[in-house]
Amino acid sequence: MDFIISTLLSGISVGGQYALIAIGYTMVYGILRLINFAHGDVFMATGLIMIYMCAAFPWYVALPITAMITVILGFVIERAAYKPLRTAPRMSVMISAIGVSYLIQNVATYVTGGQPMEYPKIPFLSEMVNIGGATTSMVTVVTPFLVILLVIALVLLINHTKVGMAMRALSKDFETSQLMGIKINKVISMTFVIGSFLAAVGSFLYFSNYTRIYPVSGAMPGLKAFVAAVFGGIGSIPGAVIGAFIIGICENIIKALPPAWDVSNFVDAFTFALLIIILIAKPTGLFGEKSTDKV
């Protein structure tokens, strides 16, 4: 029973961390119809920035500084790599996103020398606790509650503020929103700022568990978060969160299966097989809406 509780807690925790990355994917896609392939690398960059900030400041000072730098990074990426291509074909923007991804990875390789970096311990998150007889870290317990609070705050912002109303208008009809006087550049920048902030929080939680950071450490979590967004219905924030929790729980169940079954090596394969199944069975995802082309 302890083993089952521990597995579920770990799955919920990892799923929550994927959810915070997936929200960034789904928000950007909802407005720009763009898959921001650099988002996972922003997540990784946050981890490296935190390491260097903790070398200069106490962790409680390094946390907000790191979050602020990550937000600025997301803003700069949008303004430098995506805004100039606003009227370009969608393929050009996607290629730009891939270019930004490799740029961040190469800068990280240059700065770190390609060596793994050890993530600093955040005292509160690193503590061990006992739940139902199972021992786990505090970050595992904190993650789902923090994710729920952040998602509620985001939904309230989108549904009850002018910025949120502008985001919803852009997601429905980009051209008409522009004609109606909505300042699209500010709204899009705000979307990247929010997505980057959530990725920063996800990075703090994720690397508190997986403490070694490589220049490519954001690639797989980023791809899995993207799968979660597609699984839930890309463009839907609740869908992205639910999809992330499902993937996180399923991954940890597979890892927990008996070694004799020899299936733990197929954890990543399961995630992408799930993506293929969803795209075949329900291309819009669990909560995605069917779009109709206007003629």
C-alpha positions as semicolon CSV with decimal commas, in nm:
position;residue;x (nm);y (nm);z (nm)
1;M;0,000;0,000;0,000
2;D;0,288;0,236;0,086
3;F;0,438;0,161;-0,254
4;I;0,112;0,248;-0,434
5;I;0,076;0,576;-0,242
6;S;0,438;0,670;-0,317
7;T;0,393;0,590;-0,690
8;L;0,074;0,794;-0,718
9;L;0,223;1,089;-0,531
10;S;0,528;1,090;-0,758
11;G;0,306;1,066;-1,065
12;I;0,087;1,356;-0,954
13;S;0,396;1,562;-0,873
14;V;0,564;1,504;-1,211
15;G;0,231;1,557;-1,386
16;G;0,192;1,892;-1,212
17;Q;0,538;1,998;-1,327
18;Y;0,456;1,896;-1,685
19;A;0,130;2,091;-1,652
20;L;0,309;2,418;-1,577
21;I;0,513;2,378;-1,896
22;A;0,213;2,258;-2,100
23;I;0,014;2,572;-2,015
24;G;0,279;2,782;-2,190
25;Y;0,249;2,567;-2,504
26;T;-0,130;2,577;-2,506
27;M;-0,157;2,954;-2,443
28;V;0,083;3,045;-2,723
29;Y;-0,085;2,801;-2,961
30;G;-0,430;2,931;-2,866
31;I;-0,336;3,282;-2,978
32;L;-0,066;3,246;-3,245
33;R;-0,128;2,889;-3,363
34;L;0,242;2,842;-3,296
35;I;0,418;2,551;-3,125
36;N;0,688;2,728;-2,925
37;F;0,957;2,460;-2,942
38;A;1,192;2,681;-2,737
39;H;0,965;2,661;-2,432
40;G;1,130;2,348;-2,290
41;D;1,470;2,513;-2,324
42;V;1,349;2,820;-2,134
43;F;1,251;2,573;-1,861
44;M;1,606;2,430;-1,867
45;A;1,764;2,777;-1,874
46;T;1,573;2,865;-1,556
47;G;1,742;2,574;-1,382
48;L;2,089;2,690;-1,487
49;I;2,015;3,051;-1,394
50;M;1,902;2,933;-1,050
51;I;2,233;2,752;-1,001
52;Y;2,434;3,065;-1,075
53;M;2,203;3,291;-0,873
54;C;2,234;3,062;-0,570
55;A;2,612;3,091;-0,598
56;A;2,577;3,467;-0,542
57;F;2,264;3,502;-0,326
58;P;2,069;3,308;-0,062
59;W;1,805;3,078;-0,216
60;Y;1,513;3,299;-0,105
61;V;1,667;3,593;-0,297
62;A;1,774;3,377;-0,593
63;L;1,420;3,242;-0,649
64;P;1,248;3,571;-0,740
65;I;1,553;3,697;-0,933
66;T;1,558;3,376;-1,139
67;A;1,184;3,398;-1,205
68;M;1,225;3,760;-1,317
69;I;1,515;3,674;-1,553
70;T;1,309;3,388;-1,701
71;V;1,017;3,622;-1,765
72;I;1,252;3,869;-1,936
73;L;1,399;3,583;-2,143
74;G;1,052;3,480;-2,260
75;F;0,969;3,841;-2,347
76;V;1,294;3,889;-2,542
77;I;1,244;3,563;-2,735
78;E;0,897;3,673;-2,843
79;R;1,008;4,022;-2,947
80;A;1,329;3,912;-3,122
81;A;1,232;3,582;-3,285
82;Y;0,854;3,585;-3,332
83;K;0,730;3,943;-3,360
84;P;0,927;4,021;-3,681
85;L;0,762;3,715;-3,839
86;R;0,407;3,808;-3,741
87;T;0,292;3,823;-4,105
88;A;0,526;3,552;-4,234
89;P;0,408;3,200;-4,324
90;R;0,352;2,982;-4,022
91;M;0,634;2,748;-4,125
92;S;0,883;3,037;-4,099
93;V;0,779;3,105;-3,740
94;M;0,809;2,736;-3,652
95;I;1,160;2,722;-3,798
96;S;1,246;3,032;-3,594
97;A;1,122;2,854;-3,279
98;I;1,345;2,554;-3,352
99;G;1,637;2,793;-3,410
100;V;1,579;2,962;-3,074
101;S;1,566;2,619;-2,907
102;Y;1,907;2,520;-3,045
103;L;2,049;2,864;-2,968
104;I;1,956;2,831;-2,599
105;Q;2,100;2,479;-2,587
106;N;2,427;2,590;-2,746
107;V;2,460;2,892;-2,515
108;A;2,400;2,658;-2,219
109;T;2,668;2,420;-2,354
110;Y;2,914;2,708;-2,390
111;V;2,846;2,840;-2,039
112;T;2,859;2,502;-1,864
113;G;3,115;2,334;-2,087
114;G;2,857;2,063;-2,153
115;Q;2,906;1,927;-1,801
116;P;2,613;1,835;-1,573
117;M;2,538;2,102;-1,315
118;E;2,412;2,020;-0,967
119;Y;2,091;2,199;-0,873
120;P;2,098;2,369;-0,531
121;K;1,880;2,242;-0,251
122;I;1,582;2,458;-0,164
123;P;1,542;2,382;0,209
124;F;1,164;2,362;0,232
125;L;1,118;2,161;-0,090
126;S;1,400;1,917;-0,014
127;E;1,259;1,802;0,322
128;M;1,128;1,447;0,350
129;V;0,777;1,381;0,484
130;N;0,575;1,069;0,567
131;I;0,231;1,032;0,410
132;G;0,023;0,719;0,470
133;G;0,338;0,528;0,557
134;A;0,516;0,637;0,238
135;T;0,821;0,862;0,257
136;T;0,848;1,131;-0,007
137;S;0,993;1,477;-0,054
138;M;0,801;1,793;0,027
139;V;0,814;1,905;-0,337
140;T;0,600;1,602;-0,427
141;V;0,334;1,717;-0,182
142;V;0,352;2,086;-0,265
143;T;0,341;2,052;-0,645
144;P;-0,026;1,955;-0,704
145;F;-0,158;2,222;-0,465
146;L;0,065;2,491;-0,615
147;V;-0,037;2,391;-0,968
148;I;-0,407;2,408;-0,880
149;L;-0,364;2,753;-0,722
150;L;-0,173;2,885;-1,025
151;V;-0,427;2,743;-1,270
152;I;-0,716;2,898;-1,075
153;A;-0,536;3,234;-1,074
154;L;-0,470;3,204;-1,448
155;V;-0,833;3,115;-1,527
156;L;-0,951;3,412;-1,319
157;L;-0,710;3,640;-1,505
158;I;-0,829;3,514;-1,844
159;N;-1,200;3,534;-1,758
160;H;-1,217;3,850;-1,545
161;T;-0,956;4,098;-1,668
162;K;-0,916;4,315;-1,978
163;V;-0,594;4,138;-2,069
164;G;-0,771;3,803;-2,040
165;M;-1,057;3,928;-2,254
166;A;-0,809;4,042;-2,518
167;M;-0,639;3,700;-2,509
168;R;-0,974;3,526;-2,562
169;A;-1,058;3,761;-2,848
170;L;-0,724;3,696;-3,019
171;S;-0,767;3,319;-2,982
172;K;-1,108;3,339;-3,153
173;D;-1,024;3,576;-3,440
174;F;-0,678;3,732;-3,467
175;E;-0,749;3,965;-3,760
176;T;-1,081;4,097;-3,631
177;S;-0,932;4,162;-3,286
178;Q;-0,660;4,369;-3,448
179;L;-0,919;4,570;-3,642
180;M;-1,114;4,631;-3,319
181;G;-0,817;4,813;-3,166
182;I;-0,670;4,541;-2,945
183;K;-0,296;4,596;-2,902
184;I;-0,197;4,252;-3,019
185;N;0,177;4,291;-2,956
186;K;0,122;4,370;-2,588
187;V;-0,125;4,083;-2,548
188;I;0,109;3,834;-2,716
189;S;0,403;3,954;-2,504
190;M;0,190;3,910;-2,191
191;T;0,111;3,555;-2,302
192;F;0,482;3,474;-2,329
193;V;0,549;3,642;-1,993
194;I;0,284;3,429;-1,819
195;G;0,402;3,112;-1,991
196;S;0,765;3,180;-1,897
197;F;0,674;3,249;-1,535
198;L;0,484;2,920;-1,509
199;A;0,777;2,739;-1,674
200;A;1,007;2,895;-1,411
201;V;0,787;2,765;-1,127
202;G;0,779;2,423;-1,296
203;S;1,158;2,432;-1,323
204;F;1,202;2,506;-0,951
205;L;0,984;2,206;-0,866
206;Y;1,118;1,967;-1,131
207;F;1,488;2,020;-1,066
208;S;1,434;1,993;-0,691
209;N;1,364;1,625;-0,771
210;Y;1,593;1,571;-1,071
211;T;1,894;1,764;-0,953
212;R;2,136;1,725;-1,245
213;I;2,096;1,970;-1,531
214;Y;2,238;1,925;-1,880
215;P;2,201;2,167;-2,175
216;V;1,939;1,928;-2,319
217;S;1,754;1,871;-1,991
218;G;1,456;2,073;-2,112
219;A;1,403;1,873;-2,431
220;M;1,222;1,567;-2,295
221;P;1,009;1,744;-2,030
222;G;0,921;2,001;-2,298
223;L;0,815;1,732;-2,544
224;K;0,612;1,550;-2,280
225;A;0,441;1,874;-2,182
226;F;0,362;1,930;-2,549
227;V;0,211;1,580;-2,566
228;A;0,007;1,663;-2,255
229;A;-0,122;1,980;-2,422
230;V;-0,221;1,786;-2,736
231;F;-0,372;1,506;-2,526
232;G;-0,594;1,748;-2,335
233;G;-0,674;1,956;-2,643
234;I;-0,414;2,216;-2,734
235;G;-0,556;2,560;-2,670
236;S;-0,742;2,439;-2,360
237;I;-0,576;2,520;-2,026
238;P;-0,780;2,268;-1,819
239;G;-0,715;2,009;-2,090
240;A;-0,339;2,067;-2,074
241;V;-0,340;2,029;-1,694
242;I;-0,549;1,711;-1,695
243;G;-0,342;1,564;-1,980
244;A;-0,020;1,637;-1,788
245;F;-0,146;1,470;-1,470
246;I;-0,255;1,161;-1,667
247;I;0,084;1,132;-1,838
248;G;0,274;1,185;-1,512
249;I;0,075;0,918;-1,328
250;C;0,097;0,666;-1,614
251;E;0,474;0,718;-1,642
252;N;0,530;0,647;-1,275
253;I;0,304;0,341;-1,282
254;I;0,512;0,201;-1,570
255;K;0,835;0,273;-1,379
256;A;0,691;0,094;-1,076
257;L;0,610;-0,229;-1,261
258;P;0,816;-0,537;-1,162
259;P;1,172;-0,537;-1,307
260;A;1,105;-0,883;-1,452
261;W;0,861;-0,721;-1,697
262;D;1,147;-0,503;-1,830
263;V;0,921;-0,217;-1,941
264;S;1,079;0,077;-1,756
265;N;1,292;0,156;-2,063
266;F;0,974;0,222;-2,258
267;V;0,843;0,506;-2,041
268;D;0,920;0,774;-2,299
269;A;0,793;0,553;-2,580
270;F;0,461;0,522;-2,397
271;T;0,418;0,900;-2,395
272;F;0,467;0,934;-2,769
273;A;0,261;0,622;-2,846
274;L;-0,018;0,789;-2,650
275;L;0,020;1,098;-2,869
276;I;-0,019;0,888;-3,185
277;I;-0,328;0,713;-3,046
278;I;-0,490;1,043;-2,948
279;L;-0,419;1,202;-3,286
280;I;-0,577;0,904;-3,461
281;A;-0,877;0,861;-3,231
282;K;-0,950;1,226;-3,141
283;P;-0,726;1,476;-3,321
284;T;-0,865;1,771;-3,121
285;G;-0,774;1,608;-2,786
286;L;-0,999;1,546;-2,487
287;F;-1,121;1,905;-2,450
288;G;-1,028;2,053;-2,787
289;E;-1,288;2,222;-3,003
290;K;-1,337;2,145;-3,369
291;S;-1,251;2,442;-3,587
292;T;-1,431;2,528;-3,906
293;D;-1,272;2,708;-4,198
294;K;-1,452;3,024;-4,306
295;V;-1,510;3,073;-4,678
